[in-house]
Structures are given as structure tokens and as C-alpha cells.
Amino acid sequence: MTAQVFGRWLGSAQRSNAVALLLVAASVFGGGVAAAIIGGYRINLTPSEPLGLWRIFALDRPVSAGDLVFICPPETPVMREARERGYLRAGICPSGVAPLIKTVVAVAGQHVEIGAGVTIDGRPLPFSDLVERDGRGRPMAPYSGGVVPAGSVFLHSSFRGSNDSRYFGPLPVSGILGLAQPVLTYAP
């Protein structure tokens, strides 16, 4: 009889220890994630830019062409469609999606033309070929082109399948969270 009581007590103690260990591990993990977010760290899991750990740095000057930025897309019909198609994942932006990592290739006042590729002020943009269909065979509608409006930027990724301004057009500068800097990344 004593062995049975001891066995039950031991099983209960082991369960309690396992639960306590699980709670400690969850707290450490959750605290680490919170610290990373507060510290400006983000994980990129999309092929538009190298995969891995990135950091957001404050942009203490006006944005310019060539800047690699984190930007929150606005809640627009084209962005809702992008989310429905799975191009955007859930995240911290006010629209409920994760920030995008893209290169600014045109700023307010510059003229963007969309054809088989992109030209900015008459100069072809390298690696800007458009795709007619996404990875699931759905048609892709390109942005119509035009002058980048005041307070907006035109964004690009050299990854051919990237969902960028070639398809959704310029985005507001107000959505820029800061400059994107790779910390520990891998480009497959």
C-alpha cells in the first residue's frame, strides 16, 4: 500500500514539475519575443529579402531612393486582396499585417512607368520584370504607373515574385517604421 501512495505522490510531483518547467519556458520565450519587438527586431520569413533576423533603425532624415525600409501597408482594397491571397502575414501594423521590407526606388514627384518591367524617370529598373501570374496561377494585376504622389514612395524588391509597388502602387511615407538592417540573415 505504501508503494501505491508513494507512486501517486511521485506522479503528481512530476506533473507539477513538468507544468512549472513549461510555464518557465513559455515565460522566457514570451519575454524574449517581447524584448525583440520592443528592441526593434523582426524576423523575415519571406523571400523578398534575405531570411532571418532584421532590426529597425530610426530614420532621422527624409526618406530617399535606395533606402531599405520597414513599412506598414495601409488598409486598402488592394492590400486586403494581397492578405486574402496570402502575400501578407498577420503582424503589428495598424492594418493587422506584418511590416514589409522593401527598397525605396522612387519618391514623390518621380514618374513611374509599368510595362514588362519598371522604368523610373525613363530609366529601366533592374530586376523589375513583372509576372503575369502568382505562384498559385492567379493573375497578377500591375499598378498603372504615373507620378508618385506627395507623401508617398514606390517600393521594390529584386525578388521576381515579390509583392511590391509593381502591383500595389506607391505607399504613404507615414507607414515607414524605419530603416531595415540585416542582423543575422540567409539568402537562399
C-alpha positions, -999 to +999 in steps of 0.1 A: +000+000+000+028+024+008+043+019-027+010+029-043+008+061-022+044+069-030+038+062-067+008+086-068+027+113-049+057+109-073+034+111-104+017+142-090+051+158-082+064+150-117+033+166-133+037+197-111+074+200-120+066+195-158+039+222-156+062+246-138+090+239-163+066+245-192+054+278-176+090+290-171+099+281-207+069+299-220+077+330-199+113+331-211+102+327-247+074+353-244+098+377-227+124+372-254+098+379-281+085+410-263+121+423-259+129+417-295+098+436-306+104+465-283+141+465-293+131+468-330+140+433-341+119+414-366+121+380-383+117+379-421+103+347-434+095+358-469+119+356-499+116+393-509+147+400-488+171+376-471+155+353-445+164+358-408+167+384-381+164+422-390+164+453-370+145+486-374+166+517-371+151+552-368+150+572-400+162+606-388+161+623-422+137+624-452+134+590-470+153+588-502+157+564-532+179+535-522+167+533-486+158+498-474+129+503-451+103+485-429+069+499-439+033+492-427+010+490-457-023+508-453-057+492-451-068+494-488-087+471-511-055+460-529-038+452-496-069+433-484-067+412-516-030+407-510-037+394-475-065+372-487-041+357-513-016+350-486+010+376-497+009+393-463+010+377-430-005+389-397+015+413-377+019+445-357+008+471-383-024+490-377-039+471-408-032+439-389-003+427-412+034+424-407+057+452-419+072+448-454+109+451-460+114+469-494+137+492-511+125+527-519+131+532-557+111+564-563+099+593-542+073+619-546+074+636-580+092+609-598+075+593-628+070+555-628+061+536-659+050+499-658+054+477-688+072+443-690+093+459-663+095+492-644+111+525-655+116+555-632+120+589-649+128+570-681+155+547-666+148+510-665+148+495-630+170+463-629+152+431-618+118+446-622+102+422-646+065+417-639+049+383-636+015+376-651+005+350-625+014+343-589+028+310-576-007+295-575-015+305-611-037+335-602-035+366-624-014+395-612-026+430-620+002+456-623-001+491-610-010+516-637+020+538-632+022+576-630+038+603-608+045+592-572+022+614-552+034+638-524+040+619-491+044+586-509+072+562-520+074+535-547+089+503-533+107+473-549+124+441-542+147+424-567+130+391-560+109+384-591+079+371-572+078+399-547+045+417-540+057+453-541+047+486-557+048+470-592+014+456-582+001+477-553+014+511-562+030+538-540+026+536-502+024+565-477+057+576-462+038+578-429+038+540-428+076+538-427+088+524-393+125+529-401+155+517-420+159+479-422+193+464-413+200+427-415+214+412-383+216+375-389+202+366-424+205+339-451+198+345-488+187+311-502 
